Amino acid sequence: MDLLNPEVLPAGHCWPSLGMRALEAGIVSLSVPPSISRDSAMVNEPRGNSGPGAPGAHWEGSSCGIESSKDSLRGSSPGLDPERRERLREKMKRKMESGDKWFSLEFFPPRMAQGAVNLIAMFDQMGAGGPLFIDVTWRPTQDPGSDKETSSMTIASTAVNYCGLETMLHMTCLCQSREAITGHLRKARRLGLKNVLALRGDPPGEQWEEEEGEFSHATDLVKHIRREFGDYFDICVAGYPKGHPDAVSFEDDLKHLKEKVTAGADFIITQLFFEADTFFLFVKACSDIGITCPILPGIFLIQASPALGSQCPPQAPGGRCAPHLLGLQTKELHLPHPGLGRVPQRPLGKAPREELLKMWGEQLSSEKSVFDIFVCYLSGEPNQNGHPVTCLPWNDEPLAAETSLMKEELLRVNQRGVLTINSQPRVNGEPSSDPVVGWGPSGGYVFQKAYLEFFTSRETVGALLRVLKKYELRVNYHIVDVKGENITNAPELQPNAVTWGIFPGREIIQPTVVDPVSFMFWKDEAFALWVERWGKLYDEKSPSRRIIQHIHDNYFLVNLVDNEFPLDSCLWQVLEDTLELLNRPTSE
């Protein structure tokens, strides 16, 4: 293969465990610049908070802005406070009394160990963004109280003890014994966790019935925590601005919420809502029945609704509101405007095996069968068995609106074995209010460099490298295989800004960069998803399993950035030339 004299990085970047990694690498001071690769703004994924309607516009004067200088890429962990002199509820009270703006973040634990490493590595920069606290969700299907790298308990305790972040651990009580719950709480206390979000959890099925003597409601869990642990934990509970789906009525659900607060809850985080009035009415209804604790609006940042940002409440009556951003899960966490990563995918773990087989093929006959699945995902057309493909192992949500800007090009290259998992079109000074590519405060202008990330064969990479000789000054590339052979022309491994915005009265906001270091972290999980999420659907010795394993072992993960954002993207021509060269007779 003609490598064009690129810099080839050594294989590695693997850590034996979170605990050892944190101790040996010094997680408190580790700073890894953010990477574009996992950006939910990419076309094959829904845009996150940097999409249309991002709530950053409503946090004027908050501490969550990101600097546009080089210092913003370095980050620094907040100082550790092992004695935890100020409780979370006291921090909230102080913020509300002073009128300061603040926010908090919620994260899904990753599915795989490498994803956990990536998440922890990014906590350093998230701390620099200034969240009042973060919380980590509780996944009953992932052994959440264990010592596994991906467990909720491990992620939360690492955030506290190695990253210095005020952290709250979710905990559900349904279908768990009192002894198990008490054990989890004792472990949380032993690990230095002092905040708990007490939840009921999802029933196992429609026929579920309450078990006598066990916990059936979040109120039971709150009472248990206070009875067994006194005032050690600050306790949060969930509120439902339109009432819980299982509640008899909105009024009845408010009574249950008051019971949770009376039992010992210190504050409330609401479930997702879409209109500010819904939240305001909920706050008033709570006040009317005597609920006086802080109520935080839960906001899940999605790209589909251009008006979402203006609908999310910037503040609430009595200064009792600060946004709590729901459902962040990282493959690679980006730190965008303002101080928070573009929000990623929801977990795919609950999709049953049978459903995934219907989407991704109960039997694969060749690599072309895999290409066809990618094409169906992009086109919206059903697969050969008549089933729609609504997700892929790397993309758990429907396509973003940006897809329409280059759908034909994406379909064309995927049909020929360039399997895209992230992409964005070039944008040159579009209004921040644009319904497809806009984001951030009103009255601004947004910019993007064209970007592609994809898997492709070794043969295609060989042709691609020959074509890229003509674009050496214009296109930056990173090409890596599962073993860690990395081919790049990135100068001195420096990050490359690919998304930025200019807004009235503000510094330039630079939410997303392509970063070679983070790309190497991401590649481990990106390749593993072939086998762990797709390959394991099939019997170990089946032809389908062998096809997926072959792709895992032999394909490369590639990202390309076209730096000439004022011009039409050259990336499609690069790929067309590559595929044409690949198909030429060898005698030419």
Helices and strands as residue ranges (DSSP letters): E 7-9, H 18-25, G 55-58, H 71-74, H 88-98, E 104-108, H 113-129, E 133-136, G 140-142, H 152-161, E 167-172, H 178-190, E 195-199, H 218-229, E 234-239, H 250-263, E 267-270, H 276-288, E 295-296, E 298-299, H 308-311, G 317-319, E 324-329, H 353-360, H 367-379, G 401-405, H 407-414, E 419-424, E 427-431, E 445-448, E 450-456, H 458-468, G 469-471, E 475-481, E 486-488, G 491-493, E 496-502, E 509-514, H 516-529, I 530-534, G 535-537, H 543-554, E 556-562, H 571-583
